[in-house]
Amino acid sequence: MKQAKVYMYSDWAGVLIEDEEGYHFQYEQAYLHKKNAEPISLTLPLSHETYHCNVLFSFFDGLIPEGWLLDIAEKNWKFDIRDRMGILLVTCQDCIGAVSIEPIA
């Protein structure tokens, strides 16, 4: 099982998990109660419910670098190109934009 903290700006917004059943994303309760809370994506609106998907949510998959940048990351970090969650954990700790990903050990 792989897990990641998802941050919106510097606020811990939720947790993304990959397990044998697929992918799960849930917002942190403290984040949902913030006055300025906003969804990390239009496809993942603020909710107390857990989101489930068989494949990596398209929003998170879209954070992964592509093309020559992905090639450079693959050569430097030696990850399996088919492991989308693994790539997300390695390459998206400092993304362009408001969302960042931090692996949970």
Secondary structure as GFF3:
##gff-version 3
##sequence-region A 1 105
A	DSSP	beta_strand	2	8	.	.	.	ID=ss1
A	DSSP	beta_strand	11	19	.	.	.	ID=ss2
A	DSSP	beta_strand	22	27	.	.	.	ID=ss3
A	DSSP	alpha_helix	29	32	.	.	.	ID=ss4
A	DSSP	beta_strand	51	53	.	.	.	ID=ss5
A	DSSP	alpha_helix	58	61	.	.	.	ID=ss6
A	DSSP	alpha_helix	67	77	.	.	.	ID=ss7
A	DSSP	alpha_helix	84	91	.	.	.	ID=ss8
A	DSSP	beta_strand	99	104	.	.	.	ID=ss9
###
